[in-house]
Amino acid sequence: MAFSAPSLKGRALRLLSQREHSRAELERKLKKYEEEPGTLAQALDELAAKDFISEARVVQSVLHQRAARLGAARVRQELLHKGIAPEAVAEAVAGLQGSEFDRALEVWKRRFGVQPQDATERARQVRFLMARGFAGAVVAKVLRHDADE
């Protein structure tokens, strides 16, 4: 009995069963399995028509999983990398701006919890928060924050 490779749609469904994927991500991951030009686009069109592929769900998934630990800049970068439309990314990131300080403060408390005692430690804390996508002004405000408040 011969073993047949999974179809493009089957491969896409397997990926979607693990987590939400954008159409661009699925195209990138499945391109190498496409034997005839156009079959991948057709399979993805069918899945999108049945609402298996949803940009809105991808955005919500990323926000739910990552927003508590990352700043708006990093979330924006991640969404753009996933191939989400720039308008949807801008809308999602705008919703994060209001809570940026609180989220940065929580991340800082979990990681450090005490104000830096010298310039070296301050630089380390700044780099840590900046690498997670928090804005410079927010990072400065977090490091000026009085932990006793």
Residue frames relative to the residue before (quaternion, step in Angstrom):
aa qw qx qy qz dx dy dz
M 1.0000 0.0000 0.0000 0.0000 0.00 0.00 0.00
A 0.3452 -0.7630 0.5152 0.1824 3.56 -0.72 1.07
F 0.3583 -0.7128 0.5669 0.2052 3.53 -1.12 0.80
S 0.1646 -0.7889 0.5828 0.1040 3.59 -0.74 0.98
A 0.5095 -0.6443 0.4819 0.3050 3.54 -1.07 0.81
P 0.5722 -0.5908 0.4260 0.3770 3.60 -1.08 0.60
S 0.5343 -0.6193 0.4669 0.3362 3.55 -1.13 0.64
L 0.6674 -0.4720 0.3772 0.4353 3.55 -1.29 0.23
K 0.6535 0.5067 -0.3165 0.4648 3.57 0.95 -0.87
G 0.6387 0.5289 -0.3179 0.4597 3.59 1.02 -0.81
R 0.6474 0.5048 -0.3109 0.4789 3.57 0.99 -0.85
A 0.6484 0.5160 -0.3146 0.4631 3.58 0.96 -0.88
L 0.6604 0.5043 -0.3106 0.4617 3.59 0.93 -0.87
R 0.6218 0.5280 -0.3482 0.4619 3.59 1.02 -0.73
L 0.6533 0.4984 -0.3155 0.4745 3.61 0.94 -0.84
L 0.6838 0.4919 -0.2854 0.4572 3.58 0.94 -0.90
S 0.6140 0.5453 -0.3606 0.4423 3.60 1.14 -0.47
Q 0.6455 0.5230 -0.3190 0.4561 3.59 1.20 -0.45
R 0.7511 -0.2051 0.1506 0.6092 3.57 1.06 -0.83
E 0.6323 -0.5074 0.4042 0.4235 3.57 -1.28 0.18
H 0.0604 -0.7728 0.6313 0.0241 3.57 -1.03 0.86
S 0.4144 -0.6630 0.5523 0.2891 3.56 -1.12 0.62
R 0.6640 -0.4908 0.3702 0.4257 3.56 -1.24 0.33
A 0.6458 0.5312 -0.3245 0.4421 3.60 0.95 -0.86
E 0.6380 0.5203 -0.3248 0.4655 3.60 1.01 -0.80
L 0.6617 0.5030 -0.3060 0.4642 3.57 0.92 -0.91
E 0.6304 0.5266 -0.3334 0.4628 3.59 0.99 -0.81
R 0.6621 0.5145 -0.3004 0.4546 3.57 0.93 -0.93
K 0.7216 0.4563 -0.2506 0.4564 3.58 0.89 -0.94
L 0.7684 0.3928 -0.1934 0.4668 3.60 1.01 -0.75
K 0.4118 0.7443 -0.4527 0.2674 3.59 1.26 -0.23
K 0.6776 0.5190 -0.3048 0.4227 3.62 0.91 -0.86
Y 0.6765 0.4852 -0.2906 0.4716 3.61 1.22 -0.38
E 0.5261 0.6417 -0.4113 0.3773 3.59 1.26 -0.20
E 0.2213 -0.8006 0.5466 0.1060 3.58 -0.63 1.14
E 0.7710 0.1953 -0.1163 0.5949 3.59 1.03 -0.77
P 0.5070 -0.6499 0.4620 0.3273 3.62 -0.83 0.89
G 0.7724 0.3415 -0.2668 0.4644 3.55 -0.97 0.90
T 0.5829 0.6006 -0.3912 0.3828 3.62 1.12 -0.45
L 0.6224 0.5318 -0.3470 0.4576 3.60 1.05 -0.69
A 0.6568 0.5077 -0.3112 0.4626 3.58 0.89 -0.94
Q 0.6479 0.5183 -0.3167 0.4596 3.58 0.99 -0.84
A 0.6567 0.5042 -0.3133 0.4652 3.61 0.92 -0.89
L 0.6804 0.4801 -0.2928 0.4699 3.59 0.93 -0.88
D 0.5971 0.5516 -0.3569 0.4603 3.60 1.10 -0.66
E 0.6546 0.5109 -0.3096 0.4632 3.57 0.97 -0.90
L 0.6675 0.4910 -0.3036 0.4702 3.60 0.94 -0.85
A 0.6435 0.5111 -0.3215 0.4704 3.60 1.01 -0.78
A 0.6324 0.5348 -0.3312 0.4521 3.60 1.01 -0.79
K 0.7126 0.4101 -0.2464 0.5131 3.59 1.10 -0.67
D 0.4845 -0.7093 0.3871 0.3352 3.57 1.34 0.26
F 0.3408 0.7162 -0.5287 0.3023 3.59 1.05 0.73
I 0.7275 0.3025 -0.1913 0.5854 3.58 1.18 -0.59
S 0.1081 0.8024 -0.5748 0.1188 3.58 -0.60 1.14
E 0.4066 -0.7200 0.5158 0.2239 3.55 -0.65 1.18
A 0.6377 0.5393 -0.3290 0.4408 3.59 0.97 -0.83
R 0.6654 0.4891 -0.3086 0.4720 3.60 0.98 -0.80
V 0.6073 0.5375 -0.3569 0.4635 3.59 1.06 -0.67
V 0.6477 0.5123 -0.3137 0.4687 3.59 0.93 -0.92
Q 0.6742 0.4933 -0.2996 0.4608 3.60 0.84 -0.93
S 0.6354 0.5396 -0.3193 0.4507 3.57 1.01 -0.82
V 0.6686 0.4843 -0.2977 0.4794 3.58 0.90 -0.93
L 0.6530 0.5063 -0.3226 0.4618 3.59 0.89 -0.87
H 0.6664 0.5111 -0.3049 0.4492 3.58 0.90 -0.89
Q 0.7437 0.4299 -0.2301 0.4574 3.58 0.87 -0.96
R 0.8276 0.3241 -0.1089 0.4451 3.57 0.87 -0.92
A 0.5798 0.6481 -0.3818 0.3131 3.60 1.02 -0.70
A 0.6318 0.5505 -0.3531 0.4161 3.61 0.99 -0.69
R 0.7727 0.3535 -0.1799 0.4955 3.59 1.09 -0.64
L 0.7595 0.3519 -0.1855 0.5147 3.59 1.21 -0.31
G 0.4963 -0.6433 0.5017 0.2969 3.51 -1.26 0.56
A 0.7219 -0.4594 0.3094 0.4148 3.54 -1.33 0.29
A 0.6384 0.5422 -0.3397 0.4279 3.60 0.97 -0.79
R 0.6760 0.4801 -0.2956 0.4744 3.61 0.94 -0.82
V 0.6299 0.5134 -0.3349 0.4770 3.59 1.03 -0.77
R 0.6215 0.5359 -0.3340 0.4636 3.61 0.98 -0.84
Q 0.6597 0.5152 -0.3003 0.4574 3.56 0.89 -0.98
E 0.6698 0.5059 -0.3006 0.4528 3.59 0.88 -0.91
L 0.6683 0.4952 -0.3033 0.4650 3.59 0.92 -0.89
L 0.6490 0.5039 -0.3216 0.4705 3.60 0.96 -0.82
H 0.6328 0.5326 -0.3279 0.4565 3.59 1.01 -0.78
K 0.6696 0.4922 -0.2900 0.4746 3.58 1.11 -0.68
G 0.5329 -0.6656 0.3864 0.3518 3.58 1.28 -0.04
I 0.3536 0.7286 -0.5065 0.2959 3.58 1.17 0.51
A 0.5844 -0.6005 0.4203 0.3482 3.57 -1.05 0.79
P 0.5779 -0.6302 0.3943 0.3369 3.62 -0.90 0.89
E 0.6227 0.5373 -0.3550 0.4444 3.63 1.04 -0.68
A 0.6635 0.4971 -0.3008 0.4714 3.59 0.96 -0.88
V 0.6269 0.5296 -0.3281 0.4679 3.57 1.07 -0.77
A 0.6569 0.5151 -0.3099 0.4550 3.58 0.89 -0.95
E 0.6524 0.5136 -0.3100 0.4631 3.59 0.98 -0.85
A 0.6685 0.5039 -0.2984 0.4584 3.59 0.91 -0.92
V 0.6822 0.4876 -0.2814 0.4666 3.57 0.93 -0.93
A 0.5995 0.5590 -0.3598 0.4458 3.59 1.06 -0.69
G 0.6478 0.5249 -0.3136 0.4545 3.57 1.06 -0.71
L 0.6616 0.5138 -0.3018 0.4553 3.58 1.19 -0.50
Q 0.5301 0.6812 -0.3994 0.3089 3.59 1.13 -0.61
G 0.6649 0.5440 -0.3093 0.4078 3.58 0.93 -0.88
S 0.7632 0.3539 -0.1933 0.5050 3.58 1.06 -0.68
E 0.3273 0.7956 -0.4673 0.2040 3.59 1.29 0.09
F 0.6752 0.4930 -0.3106 0.4523 3.61 0.83 -0.95
D 0.6718 0.5062 -0.3018 0.4486 3.59 0.86 -0.96
R 0.6639 0.4949 -0.3070 0.4691 3.58 0.97 -0.85
A 0.6484 0.5110 -0.3152 0.4682 3.60 0.98 -0.85
L 0.6396 0.5274 -0.3216 0.4576 3.58 0.99 -0.83
E 0.6474 0.5166 -0.3150 0.4634 3.60 0.96 -0.83
V 0.6486 0.5062 -0.3114 0.4755 3.58 0.94 -0.91
W 0.6586 0.5138 -0.3040 0.4581 3.57 0.94 -0.94
K 0.6552 0.5177 -0.3134 0.4521 3.61 0.92 -0.93
R 0.6623 0.5097 -0.3080 0.4547 3.58 0.92 -0.90
R 0.7358 0.4291 -0.2370 0.4672 3.57 0.95 -0.87
F 0.8293 0.1968 -0.0631 0.5191 3.60 0.80 -1.01
G 0.1062 -0.8568 0.4954 0.0960 3.58 0.67 -1.09
V 0.7616 0.2352 -0.1702 0.5793 3.62 1.21 -0.29
Q 0.5688 -0.6037 0.4438 0.3393 3.52 -1.13 0.77
P 0.5526 -0.6141 0.4387 0.3537 3.61 -1.05 0.67
Q 0.3638 -0.7572 0.5080 0.1905 3.58 -0.98 0.88
D 0.7962 0.0990 -0.0663 0.5932 3.60 1.19 -0.37
A 0.7253 -0.4549 0.3011 0.4199 3.56 -1.32 0.19
T 0.6271 0.5465 -0.3408 0.4380 3.59 1.02 -0.75
E 0.6813 0.4718 -0.2817 0.4836 3.56 0.91 -0.93
R 0.6160 0.5386 -0.3436 0.4608 3.59 1.04 -0.75
A 0.6540 0.5122 -0.3105 0.4620 3.59 0.92 -0.91
R 0.6384 0.5319 -0.3206 0.4548 3.58 1.00 -0.82
Q 0.6758 0.4832 -0.2930 0.4732 3.58 0.94 -0.88
V 0.6248 0.5287 -0.3332 0.4681 3.58 1.03 -0.80
R 0.6603 0.5084 -0.3096 0.4580 3.61 0.87 -0.95
F 0.6270 0.5534 -0.3302 0.4378 3.57 0.97 -0.89
L 0.7249 0.4360 -0.2470 0.4727 3.59 0.79 -1.03
M 0.6410 0.5228 -0.3265 0.4575 3.58 1.00 -0.79
A 0.6443 0.5278 -0.3224 0.4498 3.59 0.99 -0.80
R 0.6817 0.4597 -0.2857 0.4922 3.58 1.17 -0.46
G 0.6249 -0.6217 0.3059 0.3597 3.56 1.27 0.33
F 0.4586 0.6585 -0.4790 0.3558 3.58 1.18 0.34
A 0.5449 -0.6428 0.4395 0.3109 3.57 -1.03 0.84
G 0.6426 -0.5630 0.3749 0.3599 3.56 -1.15 0.69
A 0.6578 0.5101 -0.3101 0.4594 3.57 0.96 -0.87
V 0.6417 0.5148 -0.3156 0.4729 3.58 1.04 -0.79
V 0.6387 0.5271 -0.3197 0.4605 3.59 0.97 -0.88
A 0.6538 0.5091 -0.3129 0.4642 3.58 0.92 -0.91
K 0.6524 0.5131 -0.3088 0.4645 3.58 0.99 -0.85
V 0.6313 0.5270 -0.3306 0.4631 3.61 1.00 -0.80
L 0.7104 0.4584 -0.2686 0.4615 3.59 0.88 -0.89
R 0.6412 0.4792 -0.3262 0.5029 3.60 1.26 -0.31
H 0.4929 0.6998 -0.4031 0.3237 3.56 1.28 -0.44
D 0.3443 -0.7197 0.5665 0.2063 3.54 -1.01 0.87
A 0.4068 -0.7572 0.4624 0.2175 3.56 -0.50 1.22
D 0.6389 0.5506 -0.3282 0.4253 3.62 1.17 -0.43
E 0.5071 0.6696 -0.4189 0.3451 3.60 1.26 -0.26
